[in-house]
Amino acid sequence: MTLSSKPSVVLLTGASSGIGAALAVALARRGAYLLLTARSADRLAELSQQVHSAGGSATVLPLDLAAPGAARQLFDEVQRLGLPIDTLINCAGFGLFGPLADNDPARLSQMLQLNVVALTELTRLFLPELLARRGTVLNIASTAAFQPTPYMAAYGATKAYVLSFSEALWAEYRSRGLRVAAVCPGPVETPFLDALGGGARSTPLLRATPLTVDEVVQACLHALHAPGPTHIVGLRNWLLAQSARFTSRGLLARISGAFLAPPAP
């Protein structure tokens, strides 16, 4: 992202905690004007103060993007504000851990709505504006996108979608000046891990040394101006992602299942 004398306008979803909140502050330090959205109005208000302390400006738009129709509601609100955006960062998302039969159906539907449907709808709605401004779409994917993830089956599938979607859009619109990138971290030390529940932190994969939030934020800032659509965070994660190219899908699924299996009761 190149900032001129006129502040770049960034719409950031999932801004209330974790990667989203830290990225908001980092962008504020670089002079961006931020439109921040997440479910919690209180957390967004706190983050807005942090953004101002970092020398930036922000407008908060509390909204639950897991609700059907929320993407259109957010788009309409941004249009009402009259602030054409230069960068869309789709950071909102959550995961579910455990066998699929144990996943709560309502939460499963909400996860699909947030991780896939809202991300797609927001990108489509803002695409003409972003093309006109030669802007950027940055999506937070995951290294879960590179192989099946037993016990996080639906979550991994949503991130595979995000990665494929981002790479395809990059190829469609790169000649028209639109930058599209997917950042793929592995486990990150954020409230996301605790929210998984079900003993997820005790699995061999998720109890491994996670990335720090700052590492992911720096990767996001780099991806905003780096070439190519796919940005894997961390050398170990890059090597693991590449190994999927030389292993059968069935074997990959079995290996992933061994590393993600819930602890015995």
C-alpha positions as a printed NumPy array, in Angstrom:
array([[  0.   ,   0.   ,   0.   ],
       [  1.431,   3.334,  -1.093],
       [  0.225,   6.272,   0.922],
       [  0.08 ,   9.71 ,  -0.692],
       [ -0.677,  13.101,   0.815],
       [ -4.313,  11.987,   0.838],
       [ -4.797,   9.162,   3.363],
       [ -5.493,   5.747,   1.932],
       [ -8.884,   4.438,   3.092],
       [ -8.8  ,   0.874,   4.405],
       [-11.84 ,  -1.239,   5.267],
       [-10.784,  -3.873,   7.791],
       [-13.1  ,  -6.638,   8.992],
       [-12.514,  -8.652,  12.151],
       [-10.852,  -5.623,  13.68 ],
       [-11.749,  -6.034,  17.342],
       [ -8.98 ,  -8.405,  18.451],
       [ -5.971, -10.473,  17.448],
       [ -4.478,  -9.941,  14.008],
       [ -7.165,  -7.456,  12.959],
       [ -6.644,  -5.119,  15.912],
       [ -2.849,  -5.176,  15.628],
       [ -3.028,  -4.608,  11.879],
       [ -5.313,  -1.617,  12.402],
       [ -2.763,   0.072,  14.668],
       [  0.088,  -0.729,  12.279],
       [ -1.81 ,   0.78 ,   9.345],
       [ -2.704,   3.845,  11.396],
       [  1.006,   4.437,  11.985],
       [  1.429,   4.465,   8.216],
       [ -1.196,   7.149,   7.75 ],
       [ -4.213,   5.136,   6.637],
       [ -7.784,   6.168,   7.376],
       [ -9.493,   3.09 ,   8.788],
       [-13.038,   1.812,   8.576],
       [-13.174,  -0.825,  11.304],
       [-15.863,  -3.456,  11.594],
       [-16.477,  -6.329,  14.012],
       [-19.275,  -7.519,  16.301],
       [-18.179,  -5.806,  19.505],
       [-18.913,  -2.079,  19.634],
       [-17.015,  -1.738,  22.914],
       [-13.851,  -3.312,  21.55 ],
       [-14.048,  -1.236,  18.402],
       [-14.345,   1.919,  20.492],
       [-11.206,   0.925,  22.419],
       [ -9.386,   0.165,  19.193],
       [-10.401,   3.521,  17.752],
       [ -8.655,   5.201,  20.674],
       [ -5.521,   3.144,  20.   ],
       [ -5.657,   4.147,  16.348],
       [ -5.874,   7.815,  17.298],
       [ -2.978,   7.374,  19.729],
       [ -0.966,   5.897,  16.856],
       [ -1.6  ,   9.029,  14.807],
       [ -4.387,   7.679,  12.626],
       [ -8.112,   8.177,  12.222],
       [-10.923,   5.641,  12.214],
       [-14.649,   5.187,  11.855],
       [-16.135,   2.175,  13.623],
       [-18.95 ,   0.152,  12.08 ],
       [-20.167,  -2.515,  14.545],
       [-21.719,  -5.399,  12.619],
       [-21.937,  -9.183,  12.759],
       [-20.804, -10.36 ,   9.333],
       [-21.89 , -13.901,  10.19 ],
       [-25.492, -12.75 ,   9.732],
       [-26.985, -13.223,   6.255],
       [-27.17 ,  -9.936,   4.389],
       [-24.558,  -8.247,   6.591],
       [-22.081,  -7.727,   3.754],
       [-24.609,  -5.679,   1.796],
       [-25.478,  -3.748,   4.97 ],
       [-21.809,  -2.89 ,   5.487],
       [-21.359,  -1.89 ,   1.854],
       [-24.371,   0.406,   2.013],
       [-23.074,   2.03 ,   5.206],
       [-19.657,   2.668,   3.673],
       [-21.315,   4.178,   0.61 ],
       [-23.38 ,   6.423,   2.879],
       [-20.173,   7.704,   4.471],
       [-18.907,   8.742,   1.042],
       [-15.422,   7.305,   1.585],
       [-14.181,   5.403,  -1.481],
       [-11.937,   2.627,  -0.219],
       [ -8.473,   1.84 ,  -1.546],
       [ -7.906,  -1.403,   0.368],
       [-10.248,  -4.142,   1.545],
       [ -8.825,  -6.449,   4.214],
       [-10.969,  -9.499,   4.936],
       [ -9.661, -10.549,   8.344],
       [-12.887, -11.686,  10.034],
       [-13.218, -15.399,  10.647],
       [-13.382, -18.144,  13.226],
       [-12.861, -21.896,  13.43 ],
       [-14.499, -24.988,  14.871],
       [-12.57 , -27.922,  16.321],
       [-13.631, -31.534,  16.719],
       [-15.372, -34.208,  14.629],
       [-17.904, -32.694,  12.255],
       [-20.781, -34.558,  13.916],
       [-19.945, -32.728,  17.155],
       [-19.991, -29.257,  15.584],
       [-23.01 , -27.172,  16.518],
       [-25.052, -26.777,  13.306],
       [-25.835, -23.121,  13.959],
       [-22.182, -22.253,  14.622],
       [-21.14 , -24.241,  11.566],
       [-23.511, -22.208,   9.414],
       [-22.225, -18.96 ,  10.935],
       [-18.622, -19.963,  10.242],
       [-19.369, -20.695,   6.593],
       [-21.28 , -17.429,   6.3  ],
       [-18.411, -15.411,   7.793],
       [-15.351, -17.173,   6.374],
       [-16.693, -17.702,   2.859],
       [-19.971, -15.957,   1.995],
       [-19.37 , -12.56 ,   3.601],
       [-15.79 , -12.424,   2.311],
       [-16.951, -13.198,  -1.218],
       [-19.881, -10.784,  -1.12 ],
       [-17.801,  -7.917,   0.259],
       [-15.133,  -8.441,  -2.365],
       [-17.712,  -8.487,  -5.158],
       [-19.539,  -5.42 ,  -3.863],
       [-16.398,  -3.293,  -3.542],
       [-14.676,  -4.664,  -6.651],
       [-15.756,  -1.937,  -9.12 ],
       [-14.568,   0.777,  -6.724],
       [-11.283,  -1.006,  -6.053],
       [-10.675,  -1.501,  -9.77 ],
       [-11.322,   2.159, -10.444],
       [ -8.833,   3.134,  -7.735],
       [ -6.299,   0.404,  -8.63 ],
       [ -6.65 ,  -0.787,  -5.07 ],
       [ -5.931,  -3.906,  -3.04 ],
       [ -7.794,  -6.88 ,  -1.645],
       [ -6.005,  -8.669,   1.182],
       [ -7.54 , -11.892,   2.505],
       [ -6.401, -13.77 ,   5.596],
       [ -6.224, -17.441,   4.671],
       [ -4.228, -20.1  ,   6.541],
       [ -1.734, -22.895,   6.024],
       [ -4.806, -25.09 ,   6.629],
       [ -5.607, -24.25 ,   2.995],
       [ -2.858, -26.527,   1.675],
       [ -4.075, -29.893,   2.968],
       [ -7.159, -31.585,   4.424],
       [ -7.6  , -30.828,   8.124],
       [ -9.45 , -33.631,   9.934],
       [-11.132, -32.407,  13.14 ],
       [-11.19 , -28.937,  11.607],
       [-12.67 , -30.168,   8.343],
       [-15.048, -27.312,   7.544],
       [-12.652, -24.607,   8.776],
       [ -9.806, -25.933,   6.632],
       [-12.139, -26.08 ,   3.65 ],
       [-13.116, -22.43 ,   4.127],
       [ -9.472, -21.403,   4.083],
       [ -8.803, -23.495,   0.977],
       [-11.642, -21.544,  -0.614],
       [-10.157, -18.207,   0.473],
       [ -6.768, -19.115,  -0.991],
       [ -8.167, -20.383,  -4.301],
       [-10.518, -17.391,  -4.565],
       [ -7.68 , -14.941,  -3.943],
       [ -5.31 , -16.552,  -6.441],
       [ -8.013, -16.639,  -9.118],
       [ -8.916, -12.962,  -8.616],
       [ -5.236, -12.057,  -8.765],
       [ -5.006, -13.69 , -12.196],
       [ -8.275, -12.111, -13.39 ],
       [ -7.476,  -8.529, -12.458],
       [ -3.707,  -8.1  , -12.211],
       [ -3.589,  -6.567, -15.707],
       [ -6.104,  -3.951, -14.568],
       [ -4.015,  -2.788, -11.64 ],
       [ -5.882,  -4.539,  -8.82 ],
       [ -3.625,  -6.196,  -6.263],
       [ -5.011,  -9.337,  -4.628],
       [ -3.154, -11.281,  -1.958],
       [ -3.814, -14.063,   0.526],
       [ -1.722, -14.235,   3.703],
       [ -1.41 , -17.759,   5.07 ],
       [ -0.228, -18.033,   8.68 ],
       [ -0.081, -21.213,  10.691],
       [ -1.273, -21.211,  14.316],
       [ -1.031, -17.708,  15.803],
       [ -1.034, -16.788,  19.488],
       [ -4.401, -15.038,  19.538],
       [ -7.792, -15.602,  21.215],
       [ -8.659, -17.686,  18.124],
       [ -6.831, -20.692,  19.599],
       [ -8.691, -20.507,  22.905],
       [-12.024, -20.052,  21.148],
       [-11.57 , -23.383,  19.361],
       [-12.082, -25.243,  22.655],
       [-12.337, -29.019,  22.779],
       [ -8.712, -29.463,  23.809],
       [ -7.452, -27.966,  20.55 ],
       [ -4.411, -26.424,  22.223],
       [ -3.339, -29.899,  23.369],
       [ -3.056, -31.319,  19.854],
       [  0.497, -31.763,  18.51 ],
       [ -0.019, -29.207,  15.74 ],
       [ -1.628, -26.427,  17.762],
       [  0.609, -26.76 ,  20.803],
       [  3.657, -26.256,  18.59 ],
       [  5.251, -22.828,  18.905],
       [  2.713, -20.513,  17.273],
       [  3.501, -17.402,  15.317],
       [  3.284, -14.064,  17.06 ],
       [  0.687, -11.539,  16.009],
       [  3.464,  -9.148,  15.017],
       [  4.945, -11.706,  12.619],
       [  1.601, -12.   ,  10.85 ],
       [  1.05 ,  -8.236,  10.807],
       [  4.446,  -7.703,   9.201],
       [  3.605, -10.336,   6.589],
       [  0.326,  -8.538,   5.863],
       [  2.058,  -5.181,   5.454],
       [  4.548,  -6.799,   3.093],
       [  1.786,  -8.512,   1.089],
       [  0.073,  -5.169,   0.471],
       [  2.832,  -4.201,  -1.959],
       [  4.623,  -7.48 ,  -2.783],
       [  4.158,  -9.305,  -6.091],
       [  2.286, -12.581,  -6.274],
       [ -0.976, -13.696,  -4.692],
       [  0.176, -16.146,  -2.009],
       [  2.155, -15.238,   1.102],
       [  2.953, -17.986,   3.63 ],
       [  4.132, -16.71 ,   7.005],
       [  7.24 , -18.372,   8.416],
       [  9.84 , -20.679,   6.879],
       [  8.562, -23.781,   8.664],
       [  5.037, -23.143,   7.423],
       [  6.332, -22.572,   3.895],
       [  8.184, -25.886,   3.958],
       [  5.114, -27.716,   5.276],
       [  2.954, -26.186,   2.564],
       [  5.406, -27.23 ,  -0.149],
       [  5.521, -30.8  ,   1.16 ],
       [  1.869, -31.172,   0.195],
       [  2.956, -31.123,  -3.457],
       [  4.867, -34.39 ,  -3.063],
       [  2.429, -36.383,  -0.92 ],
       [ -0.821, -38.114,  -1.854],
       [ -3.986, -36.425,  -0.617],
       [ -4.969, -39.515,   1.333],
       [ -1.653, -39.653,   3.148],
       [ -1.835, -35.925,   3.812],
       [ -5.251, -36.356,   5.395],
       [ -4.013, -39.17 ,   7.641],
       [ -0.948, -37.209,   8.739],
       [ -3.009, -34.093,   9.439],
       [ -5.5  , -36.19 ,  11.386],
       [ -2.734, -37.559,  13.588],
       [ -1.544, -34.059,  14.42 ],
       [ -5.013, -32.633,  15.003],
       [ -6.752, -35.522,  16.766],
       [ -8.502, -34.396,  19.978],
       [ -6.819, -35.598,  23.19 ],
       [ -8.198, -38.807,  24.643],
       [-10.782, -38.191,  27.391]])
